[in-house]
Structures are given as C-alpha cells and as structure tokens.
Amino acid sequence: MLRGISLCVKVSPGLGYFPGLESWKWNYRARGPMCFHASDLAQPECFSGSAGYSPGSSCPRGNQCHLLLDVHMRAQIIDLMMLVIDVTKGMQTQSAECLVIGQIACQKLVVVLNKIDLLAEGKRQAAIDKMTKKMQKTLENTKFRGAPIIPVAAKPGGPEAPETEAPQGISELIELLTSQISIPSRDPSGPFLMSVDHCFSIKGQGTVMTGTILSGSISLGDSVEIPALKVVKKVKSMQMFHMPVTSAMQGDRLGICVTQFDPKLLERGLVCAPESLHTVHAAIISVEKIPYFRGALQTKAKFHITVGHETVMGRLMFFSPAPDAFDNEPVLDSFDFSREYLFQDQYLCKDSAGPMTDREEADKKEGPATEGRCPRQQWALVEFEKPVTCPRLCLVIGSRLDTDIHANTCRLAFHGTLLHGLEAKDYAESFLPTLKVFKLKHKHGLVERAMDDYSVIGRSLFKKETNIQLFVGLRVHLSTGEQGVIDSAFGQSGKFKIHIPGGLSPESKKILMAAVKKRGRAGRGEAAPQEEAAERPEPTQHVALSLSFKRYVFDTHKRMVQSP
C-alpha cells in the first residue's frame, strides 16, 4: 500500500491517489528530499502530507463507497490525480470509474503502471509499451489526453519480499510529480470544514481526529462541531508533519486533539465550525449524466447518492428549463425559485429517446418543439431515505453500486452540485409547493358540427365519465385557425359546447356545413334532445381540436393553467 506524500514546499499540494482494483499493495517508504510518510492509503484519499501524531494502527480498508466519499469531498483541493494501474491487468471496472471521477474532480493526471516486476524480463519493455499505448488510447477522449504515463514497481516481489529489494521507477515518479505540481492557491476565508479519515485516542492527551481541511481555517483554542453527533469540542492541540502548530488552513493535512470524546463514535466524517453545516432531508441539485453510464436516468428511480461524507439511497425527479429557455446560459451556483420548470420523465440527452407512445406522439405534434433538443442545464429533486449532513454547493455523485463490479459497465450514473438543501422534515407540505415544476398536458379531439356562427360541438376530447365542468373556461384551438372557449357539457356522452368569440370564418363554415346528414338517436337506448333528432350538418372533412394546459406537480389543488 502506498504511503502518503509530503513535498518539500511550504504549501502542501493535494495529491489524489486513485488505486486500481489490484493496486492497493504499494508498500513504499522513500527516504530523501521528498518523503512518503503520511497515513495509510488503503482507501484512496487526497493527502497533502502527514497529519502528525501516531495512531498505532492503520485505518480500515476502503471500498468503492469510500472512494466516492473521499474523492468527492476533497475535489476542491485535489491538485493532481495519480491513477495507479496494474500493468498485468490494465483498465478494470474500478480503474475506469476512478478515471471518470477524476474527470469530475481533477484537472491534472499522472498514470502509474505498477507491478512491472511481474512482467517477464525479456518481454518487459514490449509489454510496458503496449500497455502505455492502450492507456493513451483510453485517455484520448478525456480531458487527460496526453497525460504522462510512467512504469514502476513499488514493491518488487510483493509484500512478502525482503526490504532489500529496491523499488523500480520511484525516483522517476518523484521527479515527474515535482515537475507537474505547482504551488496551489488556498483560501483561508469561509467557515472551517474538515474531512476526517482517522479518529483515535492517545492516553494522557485525548482524542485525535486527522484529516484534510476542505475550506476555511482553524486556530488553537477554537471550537469545532461534529455535526453528525451534534457535539461541540474545543481544540486542545494541533499537529502537521509531526510538528505542533497554532493554526491551519484549506488544503492542510491536520491532526486535531480534543478531550472527552469517544473515538469509536467517529471513524470517518466531517468536522466543522459550529452550526455551519445543516442536515437535509431532500435537495435540489444540478445534474449532468456521465456518458459512460448505459442506462436511462428515470424520474422516480433510486440511486446511491454520495453527498457530504455519506452515501445514501435517494429517489429523483428530473426537470429542465421551460422549452423556450433550453438554450439559456447555465447558472452553476444558485437556483432560481421564481422561474418555472418543465417536468421530465427522464434526464434529457441525445441517447435517451425511446419509442414514443401514442400520447407522446400527439404531444410532439401539438406541444412545444422539444423533440431532438436537449437543455443546456437540468436539475433533480433528490429525496434521501435518511437525512444527510453536507455543505451547500458540494459535489453530488449518483451511482448504482449494487451492480456487479465484475460486469463490464460503468456504475457511476451522474454528478452535480447541491444547490439548495431542504432541512424541514415536512418539506413536502411546507416547501415543495413553492417549486414551480409543471407538466405539459395536451388533449386532442374533433369538431362534430357547427351549431351557429359562434358555437360548435366538440367530441373525443374527454371520456364519458370526465367532469367537463372542470375544463369550462379553458381555451381550445381549431385546426382551421379559430380559437374557442369550452362553454359547457353537451349531453352525457363526453361532448361539449365551444364558444367561438370571433366567429367561424367563411372557410370553416363551408367545411362544417358542406353536407347534411340525418342524425338521431333512435335505437341508441337513450333519450336524445329534440335538436339532435333533427337533420344536422356533418362535415365532409374533420376539423381537429386541441387543448393544452399546464399542471404543477406540487400544486395540491391540481389546477389547470394556460399561458396568456
């Protein structure tokens, strides 16, 4: 297993270690100008140096869930990603997922081909060259195209080999890292937030929490909160690089000592300035689908949601701008509750279109022209199965971690930013009605006949049992160009009367009154109104009716609204 890295500079860079599935066996302690000597990297974390203190034992082995937790929490301070690949196996599912996460969280990449000592000596260079070309091809369509690739053997002979076996390629790797890393820019402002990966007690001192400061700064004597436990403690002492310090800031690897706290209560998690983090039951997030995920992102589907320092199940509802705002410039750091948004059955992307139902086909003909268009920004309402504690604007990753890791498929589905958290338990009643997400509804029918120049009878728009009174006053459009208003029901079979304020045009009257046909209801088993028993005009060609309206998803009254 690889040990943490600290570079001989005053400002510690953040290295994101992304081990491949079989590459967690680095066990190297280099001595010299650049010293690898920080915490155990069994789980891939962003370390910027040793936090100090000595826990006496390593932290638990990580898994994919821990990978997501560690990387996405440290995304804002990772300056360089180091992707470790087993040269004998190449890219595997987890390695590919590490690369996907790297594209989300990082800007620079170094690929390390480990275990070159396992290659036959006579064919070693040819095998390294072949794997290097494969990796270059893999990176070709990513932001890391042209990234350096370096072969190493961190522990020749494996973990049981004697320490006399010299590592191969490590000095070259250190030189490469030195050339790739620049002094990072860190911001001490804002509330203190630290991601904790170790928690242990030291007899006579107290409980030590080690981790990486994600934002803000801290000084000796400050109070910190463990938000998951609602516990506030005062900082007794701090260390970096095994040296006592009185202050630390964003990006620093730090150990904090507090008193009267049981380390068993916090294996991993967040520590923050008191009352700076909040617990949310749901959230509005921006969403971007990960292109390697093969499935559709469906509304009402459940995903593993990694947010804050937790991974929980969450149910999603996707929505987009209204169709006329599809091309608007994305807003990445806020959400506008004054705007209206269009409900989506699934996340819209070019590969998400499936066969349309008859209703969707009709909606396509009469509704807004969204077919083939994708909005520049989309959002989702995420409802968590259990509350989570997280900062605003933190990274969110949605996954299907229950998928077989040996299957040749990407389990990471989408990523985004948490824009607004819903803290109230009764958010569905107290808050969601303010979220103006609407569904577009379209109904289609026919004009049966004209009663006079200003009235027509419509049919096939409603079912027989529909309460037409709910639709009285809504506007309808005739395919001949006129606009009418639903006036009342007509009979008991779902027909209705439409008032045409501007009157029928001569052309429309000609179509609707072109022929006369005897109509009656004799033998139908129901009493017909006297006017329906007489001769009535029957059009020689159909005149279509269309009714369009909006219904807001969270409107408890289920009102139908039409645009002016």
VOKOL-777195 format. One line per 10 residues: number of its first residue (from 1); for each residue x, y, z negated of C-alpha. Coordinates in pm, whole numbers, plus 50000, padded with zeros to 5 digits. Each point is the difference from the previous one (the first is absolute). Layout:
REM residues N
NUM = X:Y:Z ~ ...
***
This chain:
REM residues 564
1 = 50000:50000:50000 ~ 50123:50344:50085 ~ 50081:50235:49719 ~ 49901:50368:50011 ~ 50220:50257:50162 ~ 50136:50331:49873 ~ 50200:50221:50229 ~ 50275:50227:49872 ~ 49806:50321:50053 ~ 49835:50230:49749
11 = 49657:49962:50159 ~ 49890:49636:50024 ~ 49859:49893:50336 ~ 49709:49759:50003 ~ 50067:49670:50175 ~ 49698:49789:50081 ~ 50100:49634:49993 ~ 49769:49778:50205 ~ 50116:49638:49965 ~ 49872:49746:50245
21 = 49824:49688:49874 ~ 50318:49793:49962 ~ 50240:50284:49924 ~ 49943:50057:49630 ~ 50324:49817:49916 ~ 50250:50282:50021 ~ 50212:49986:49688 ~ 50269:50257:50049 ~ 50179:50235:49762 ~ 50242:50214:50200
31 = 50261:50196:49809 ~ 50162:50311:50139 ~ 49906:50350:50113 ~ 49639:49893:50055 ~ 49856:49781:49726 ~ 49705:49761:50032 ~ 49892:49958:49641 ~ 49638:50101:49942 ~ 49694:49794:49912 ~ 49920:49659:50142
41 = 49855:50034:50349 ~ 49804:49679:50005 ~ 49701:50210:50086 ~ 50072:50250:50278 ~ 50007:50343:49841 ~ 50139:50341:50079 ~ 50292:50046:49764 ~ 50223:50301:49984 ~ 50240:49871:49739 ~ 50015:49839:49661
51 = 49756:50128:49742 ~ 50233:49916:49713 ~ 49927:49795:49687 ~ 50022:49620:50016 ~ 49684:49792:49983 ~ 50189:49673:49980 ~ 49774:49831:50255 ~ 49891:50060:50356 ~ 49651:50097:50103 ~ 49749:49744:50135
61 = 50030:49880:50356 ~ 49801:50209:50246 ~ 49749:49901:50263 ~ 49824:50172:50289 ~ 49764:50177:49763 ~ 50298:50140:49807 ~ 50165:50097:50327 ~ 49700:50212:50090 ~ 49983:50151:49652 ~ 50368:50089:49985
71 = 50047:50131:50349 ~ 49684:50204:50032 ~ 50051:50166:49661 ~ 50353:50098:50097 ~ 49924:50105:50356 ~ 50055:50369:49927 ~ 50356:49944:49877 ~ 50130:49723:50228 ~ 50276:50153:50211 ~ 50119:49682:50171
81 = 49849:49657:50053 ~ 50223:49693:49998 ~ 49825:49700:50157 ~ 50169:49671:49905 ~ 49950:49718:50252 ~ 50108:49636:49968 ~ 50213:49965:50315 ~ 49915:49628:50023 ~ 49622:50067:50010 ~ 49954:50347:50143
91 = 49677:50197:49963 ~ 49737:49820:49792 ~ 49653:50116:49898 ~ 50117:50177:49686 ~ 50300:50153:50180 ~ 49768:50139:50266 ~ 49770:50138:49732 ~ 50299:50165:49831 ~ 50076:50167:50332 ~ 49638:50119:50028
101 = 50015:50148:49650 ~ 50332:50160:50089 ~ 49840:50177:50296 ~ 49740:50141:49762 ~ 50236:50100:49719 ~ 50348:50060:50144 ~ 50184:50202:50262 ~ 50334:49815:50019 ~ 50078:49630:50028 ~ 50303:49772:49973
111 = 49949:49632:50088 ~ 50218:49755:49807 ~ 50044:49652:50147 ~ 50084:49795:49691 ~ 50136:49644:49956 ~ 50231:50003:50301 ~ 50218:49751:49808 ~ 49736:49735:50072 ~ 50067:50026:50374 ~ 50247:49759:50158
121 = 50331:50182:50016 ~ 50060:49924:50367 ~ 49654:50129:50100 ~ 49965:50269:49734 ~ 50064:50308:50212 ~ 49775:49877:50282 ~ 49719:49933:49750 ~ 50046:50344:49842 ~ 49992:50167:50343 ~ 49684:49809:50092
131 = 49822:50097:49678 ~ 50117:50361:50038 ~ 49841:50016:50347 ~ 49677:49851:49863 ~ 49988:50261:49726 ~ 50071:50281:50246 ~ 49708:49880:50212 ~ 49778:49982:49690 ~ 50088:50358:49907 ~ 49956:50130:50354
141 = 49635:50100:49955 ~ 50040:50139:49647 ~ 50127:50328:49858 ~ 50325:49814:49917 ~ 50108:49940:50358 ~ 50380:49999:50014 ~ 50043:49947:49625 ~ 50337:49850:49899 ~ 50015:49624:49943 ~ 50280:49850:49792
151 = 50086:49634:49919 ~ 50106:49903:49646 ~ 50037:49706:49765 ~ 49919:50146:49659 ~ 50068:49674:49816 ~ 50188:49750:50219 ~ 49919:49645:49904 ~ 49679:50096:49818 ~ 49931:50086:49637 ~ 50190:49696:49868
161 = 50322:50081:50185 ~ 50301:50115:49792 ~ 50055:50373:49955 ~ 50330:49967:50187 ~ 49808:49987:50327 ~ 50035:50351:50145 ~ 49687:50165:50148 ~ 50007:50063:50372 ~ 49903:50330:50160 ~ 49914:50181:49674
171 = 50270:50265:50033 ~ 49874:50073:50353 ~ 49645:50021:49865 ~ 50109:50249:49734 ~ 50173:50212:50265 ~ 49686:49988:50215 ~ 49778:50106:49709 ~ 50239:50283:49921 ~ 49976:50128:50356 ~ 49620:49969:50011
181 = 49912:50164:49668 ~ 49995:50375:49950 ~ 49943:50182:49673 ~ 49622:49996:49959 ~ 49778:50292:49915 ~ 49819:49956:49667 ~ 49727:50217:49849 ~ 49984:50034:49619 ~ 49667:50185:50008 ~ 49662:49844:49943
191 = 49885:49755:49732 ~ 50236:49727:49885 ~ 49928:49655:50148 ~ 50219:49693:49964 ~ 49961:49647:50132 ~ 50107:49751:49732 ~ 50134:49656:50097 ~ 50162:49889:49671 ~ 49881:50033:49643 ~ 50194:49847:49711
201 = 50088:50065:49636 ~ 50340:50073:49847 ~ 50029:49929:49630 ~ 50056:50314:49800 ~ 49922:50234:50292 ~ 49649:49934:50128 ~ 49841:49903:50329 ~ 50171:50083:50329 ~ 49814:50058:50325 ~ 50217:50012:50312
211 = 49890:50112:50343 ~ 50014:50268:50266 ~ 49867:50354:49967 ~ 49756:50053:50286 ~ 49922:50367:49936 ~ 50071:50283:49758 ~ 50258:50000:49723 ~ 50038:49903:49634 ~ 50207:50118:49703 ~ 50094:49849:49667
221 = 49718:50043:49749 ~ 49723:50020:50262 ~ 49684:49798:49954 ~ 49907:49739:50262 ~ 49680:49806:50055 ~ 49954:49638:50098 ~ 49668:50062:50180 ~ 49896:49634:50032 ~ 50001:49976:49618 ~ 49907:50362:49922
231 = 50306:50018:49773 ~ 50219:50311:49955 ~ 50359:49969:49869 ~ 50286:50241:49939 ~ 50332:49947:50181 ~ 50266:49911:49742 ~ 50296:49959:50238 ~ 50079:49956:50372 ~ 50279:49842:50205 ~ 50118:50001:50361
241 = 50295:49791:50119 ~ 50048:49883:49639 ~ 50055:50360:49890 ~ 49773:50203:49769 ~ 49824:50291:50174 ~ 49769:50277:49881 ~ 49805:50044:50323 ~ 49919:49826:50330 ~ 49803:50078:50316 ~ 49835:49851:50307
251 = 50201:49716:50156 ~ 50204:49923:49688 ~ 50024:49646:49870 ~ 49931:50042:49629 ~ 49962:49814:49673 ~ 49769:50153:49737 ~ 50002:49890:49637 ~ 49686:50044:49787 ~ 49905:49868:49657 ~ 49717:49786:49866
261 = 49894:49853:50331 ~ 49967:49628:50077 ~ 50187:49927:50328 ~ 49771:49702:50068 ~ 49723:50250:50077 ~ 50181:50143:50303 ~ 50195:49773:50231 ~ 49959:50234:50295 ~ 49797:50313:50059 ~ 49995:50378:49988
271 = 50114:50254:49743 ~ 49900:50362:50046 ~ 49957:50341:49843 ~ 49702:49984:49760 ~ 49661:50022:50175 ~ 50155:50045:50344 ~ 49860:49674:50144 ~ 49637:49895:50014 ~ 49820:49670:50026 ~ 49770:49969:50300
281 = 49723:49756:50089 ~ 49992:50091:50370 ~ 50189:50225:50238 ~ 49987:50170:50338 ~ 50310:49916:50202 ~ 50133:50079:50343 ~ 50044:49682:50205 ~ 50236:49888:50274 ~ 49984:49643:50122 ~ 50324:49804:50015
291 = 50016:49893:50368 ~ 50143:49655:49921 ~ 49690:49904:49799 ~ 49787:49786:50230 ~ 49661:50028:49837 ~ 49747:50281:50008 ~ 49961:50235:49703 ~ 49632:49957:49925 ~ 49784:50212:49773 ~ 49900:49803:49687
301 = 50305:49776:50036 ~ 50225:49942:49698 ~ 50376:50049:50005 ~ 50282:49989:49749 ~ 50061:50368:49929 ~ 50343:50100:49872 ~ 49980:50341:49837 ~ 50180:50160:49706 ~ 50176:49708:49836 ~ 49720:49747:50051
311 = 49858:49771:50264 ~ 49626:49945:49966 ~ 49717:49891:50226 ~ 49805:50278:50165 ~ 49698:50026:50230 ~ 50021:50253:50284 ~ 49764:50221:50198 ~ 50158:50165:50304 ~ 49902:50336:50144 ~ 50132:50250:50251
321 = 49946:50362:50105 ~ 49679:50076:50186 ~ 50041:49918:50372 ~ 50056:50364:50098 ~ 50292:50017:49752 ~ 50184:49683:50108 ~ 50289:50205:50140 ~ 50041:50233:49702 ~ 50346:50030:49845 ~ 50039:49751:49710
331 = 50011:50142:49647 ~ 50236:49781:49798 ~ 49985:50135:49645 ~ 49634:50084:49929 ~ 49641:49900:50070 ~ 49727:50245:50098 ~ 49670:49917:49829 ~ 49819:50280:50186 ~ 50029:49817:50332 ~ 49782:49722:50136
341 = 50146:49662:50093 ~ 49890:49714:50224 ~ 49953:49655:49846 ~ 50190:49719:50173 ~ 49928:49627:49989 ~ 50374:49952:50037 ~ 50321:50199:50040 ~ 50008:50140:50353 ~ 50295:49908:50217 ~ 50048:49896:50359
351 = 50014:49630:49917 ~ 49698:50000:49766 ~ 49724:50004:50263 ~ 49806:49675:50026 ~ 49686:49902:50190 ~ 49720:50250:49942 ~ 49654:49909:49881 ~ 49694:50123:50192 ~ 49952:50273:49740 ~ 50365:50110:50026
361 = 49967:50001:50380 ~ 49700:50228:49971 ~ 50181:50220:49750 ~ 50288:50030:50240 ~ 49766:50122:50275 ~ 49816:50259:49793 ~ 50236:50081:49714 ~ 50324:50199:49978 ~ 50269:49893:50240 ~ 50232:49816:49759
371 = 50051:49692:50215 ~ 50368:49959:50079 ~ 50098:50290:49775 ~ 50181:49974:49669 ~ 50013:50284:49747 ~ 50338:50139:49903 ~ 49923:49944:49632 ~ 49779:49755:49811 ~ 49916:49946:49635 ~ 49859:49736:49769
381 = 49815:49993:49672 ~ 50169:49733:49787 ~ 49808:49856:49707 ~ 50236:49815:49764 ~ 49897:49682:49821 ~ 50172:50138:49692 ~ 50120:50355:49922 ~ 50353:50104:50099 ~ 50230:50272:49870 ~ 50185:50188:50271
391 = 50116:50347:50110 ~ 49823:50199:50268 ~ 50150:49982:50351 ~ 50169:49669:49921 ~ 50055:49735:50265 ~ 49727:49738:50043 ~ 50059:49666:50172 ~ 49722:49756:50089 ~ 50089:49634:50046 ~ 49865:49650:50030
401 = 50248:49836:49763 ~ 49788:49685:49976 ~ 50103:49914:50357 ~ 50252:49715:50021 ~ 50348:50152:49993 ~ 50118:49729:50241 ~ 49744:50102:50260 ~ 50143:50203:50284 ~ 49789:50306:49925 ~ 50040:50338:49834
411 = 49812:50021:49669 ~ 50037:50378:49971 ~ 49685:50157:50145 ~ 50017:50378:49949 ~ 50163:50283:49810 ~ 49895:50347:49902 ~ 50003:50271:49737 ~ 49773:50034:49698 ~ 49833:50338:50053 ~ 49735:50004:49727
421 = 49942:49768:49703 ~ 49658:49944:49845 ~ 50042:49982:49622 ~ 49637:49970:49885 ~ 49865:49650:49947 ~ 49666:50111:50145 ~ 50164:50149:50311 ~ 49741:49832:50225 ~ 49725:50217:49851 ~ 50193:50307:49886
431 = 50243:50051:50286 ~ 49934:49801:50317 ~ 49689:50202:50100 ~ 50239:50294:50058 ~ 50191:49793:50258 ~ 49822:50081:50326 ~ 50054:49684:50202 ~ 49724:49936:50251 ~ 49888:49728:50236 ~ 49875:50095:50344
441 = 49667:49835:50074 ~ 49856:49971:50350 ~ 49657:49865:50099 ~ 49870:49952:50352 ~ 49649:49965:50139 ~ 49773:50086:50294 ~ 49732:50254:50088 ~ 49683:49801:50058 ~ 49794:50281:50149 ~ 49924:50372:49989
451 = 49694:50119:49812 ~ 50022:50356:50128 ~ 50262:50253:50104 ~ 50132:50026:49642 ~ 49953:49651:49859 ~ 50118:49650:50084 ~ 49964:49660:49837 ~ 50318:49808:49919 ~ 50060:49634:49926 ~ 50277:49744:49934
461 = 50187:50241:49771 ~ 49870:49855:49672 ~ 49882:49665:49874 ~ 49632:49947:49927 ~ 50062:50008:49624 ~ 50213:50318:50006 ~ 49867:50295:49801 ~ 50002:50253:50284 ~ 49912:50279:49758 ~ 50367:49995:49886
471 = 50103:50104:50353 ~ 49741:50275:50054 ~ 50176:50325:50089 ~ 50311:49838:50150 ~ 50102:50099:50351 ~ 50005:49753:50287 ~ 50139:50037:50351 ~ 49832:49887:50321 ~ 50213:49867:50282 ~ 49829:50257:50225
481 = 50164:50279:49798 ~ 49726:50119:49765 ~ 50037:50013:49624 ~ 49710:49902:49779 ~ 49907:49965:49634 ~ 49840:49692:49845 ~ 49654:50119:49898 ~ 49816:49698:49856 ~ 49937:49628:50029 ~ 49765:49887:50275
491 = 49806:49689:49917 ~ 50140:49711:49794 ~ 50245:49840:50243 ~ 50302:50226:49950 ~ 49906:50256:50265 ~ 50027:50369:49923 ~ 49905:50338:50135 ~ 50268:50246:50115 ~ 49946:50374:50036 ~ 50195:50166:50282
501 = 50036:50369:49893 ~ 50114:50117:50343 ~ 49754:49782:50190 ~ 50071:49734:50258 ~ 50171:50109:50319 ~ 49817:49950:50330 ~ 50241:49720:50088 ~ 49934:49823:49669 ~ 49625:50031:50040 ~ 50029:49858:50351
511 = 50190:49697:49866 ~ 49765:49943:49706 ~ 49677:50053:50196 ~ 50092:49842:50331 ~ 49765:49704:49963 ~ 49685:49908:49816 ~ 49945:49667:49840 ~ 49706:49863:49814 ~ 50102:49950:49640 ~ 49799:49867:49718
521 = 50027:49779:49702 ~ 49716:49761:50073 ~ 50096:49656:49883 ~ 50299:50123:49797 ~ 49835:49925:49671 ~ 50005:50362:49878 ~ 49776:50300:50037 ~ 50134:50248:50253 ~ 49944:50372:49972 ~ 49750:50127:50250
531 = 50260:50203:50189 ~ 50218:49690:50050 ~ 49712:49804:50151 ~ 49969:50235:50294 ~ 50221:50027:50304 ~ 50347:50124:49904 ~ 50297:50106:50208 ~ 50283:49748:50016 ~ 50339:50126:50131 ~ 50146:49830:50304
541 = 50347:50029:49842 ~ 50102:49999:49637 ~ 50084:50317:49808 ~ 50235:49917:49714 ~ 49995:50147:49650 ~ 50297:50037:49769 ~ 50005:50093:49632 ~ 50331:50079:49827 ~ 50060:50096:49639 ~ 50252:49976:49718
551 = 49955:49813:49675 ~ 50249:50066:49719 ~ 50144:49686:49845 ~ 49986:50126:49641 ~ 49671:50192:50022 ~ 49771:49831:49748 ~ 49694:50138:50182 ~ 50107:49849:50335 ~ 49898:50316:50186 ~ 50023:50026:50377
561 = 50179:50312:50122 ~ 50028:50138:50351 ~ 50254:50258:50109 ~ 49855:50342:50087
***
